[in-house]
Amino acid sequence: MKTFLISLVLCASIAVGQKLPAGPQVVTFYSDVDDTEQPYGLYIPKNYDESRKYPLVIMLHGAGSNHRLSLRRVFGKSNAPGETDVEVSRTFPAFRDVDYIVASPYARGTMGYQGIAEKDVMDVLADVKKRFNIDEDRTYLTGLSMGGGGTLWIGLTRPDIWAALAPVCPAAPAGTTDLAANGINLPFHFFHGDKDPAVPVTVSRDWTKNLNELGASVKYAEYAGVQHNSWENAYEGGYIFDWFSNYKRNSFPTQVRFSTKSYNYNRAYWVQLDQITPGTLASIDAKFTGPNQLTITTGALGAFTLKLAGHPQFTSGQSLQVTINGKKIRPAISDSPSFSEVQGKWVNSPYVAAATGKNQGAEGPVSAAFSSRHVYVYGTAGSPSEEELKKRRETAEQAANWSQYMNPFLNRVMVFPRVIADKDVRPSDIESANLILFGTKETNVLIEKYSPQLPMALSSTASGYGLIYVFPMNGRYVVVSSGLPWWISTKPGQPTFTTLVRQTIPGFKDFLLFKDGNDNKIAEGFFDQEWKLSSADKSLLANSGAVQVKE
């Protein structure tokens, strides 16, 4: 009997082993954003041995491209003369065998690498680690054009999970340059053509100069006469794998510089930022100057914790000497000392956030509600006519159609959230999804239900105004969109629905009141740390005559 049980255990162990074929292929992971299977390209070495740890390369595609093309690109496989991207996407050629696992996310097509696409990249990373034995000290990130920008954004917001970054002609999202110092412990390799008409070569030149001045390790290849297709040179012959092989992650660097505007990205290496003002760039520069001795400089930061266990410059059980902004502190003996600024003075005390305060997952801005699972909810209250009900439903459907009015060259944005009536929202929806609510308390049952907790409301008599804001509710977000929908613009010639993901939502703060169009702003801003409006914002909103503000 004992032998039989052992045999069963061994069989089970073998059954859950890696069974995919070697070489290039496409697999999927389940996305809880919209209950879809999302594809990604995957390469498995010829003689994969599941008992070994393998290095991993994550490859991010450019605009108008896909996971199949980018898997070819990173192996140096370009289109033959006259061959279209559609044609080369159909099959995989023979690849040079490399001793790496390689994964290329699809990331919803062409929407950049923030929000849902960013989540997809991290989901692919998690899925690969679940399937394979990955060496977390040899995990690398590269990408071209939009994917090069994604390499910078994802690499600099999470610098401690990568061993090296290789951006090719990078088109980075706004705000990425503020994070350059986050990369001082990472090797970079930039590539760019000097005749690039899409992403000016000055982008990579400036990044290289800036990172060099910060003290990072940077290599730069510039190709004379080459336009936007610099990836053909950058990835030729599988070069990038040879370059990556020189580097392993440094989990415990002597110095950590880290900046962020969001609790969503609040730690790097052995430093954790505990209190920030979302939307304002907080920074820390922490450096060991000797065994158990640290010098720290902060900016716009209210509290932080040092996770020192395992650092070669730290001896557990012995006292620390810490200098913060020029003032010496000798904290209580701890592997994870915490510090807070109290009345302008730093003290050895952990920050305890208020239950209703901003924190990770409850910090805004508006875009945060669209970055994970969410549903669009139109109202049925107020005895609407059939025509009015249809209009309400169509507004919500228009918002949910992420690909509408996208440039056809750039492909579709493959996000498929649900659109439902307020009366059809189930408890499971409220528990699992952020709610994008359209209407007012007079027209939407859920807005009426949450009204006592919500901070403001568009007046029923307001005409020509639009109000949108985000607010935490039951461990999730609600976004309330009242009056004119957020995509309406006053500019002549613009479509009635501007590019939802790429132009409007990412630029919003916590709230916006506008007249006639979102470019005619009456009031906009952030709620404070306790999700309250400032006196100035209250006055602006109340004086508009269009908004009722709660005290």
Summary of the structure (lengths in Angstrom):
residues: 551
radius of gyration: 25.5
end to end distance: 71.9
largest distance: 81.1
contacts: 1818
relative contact order: 0.08
helix: 27%
strand: 29%
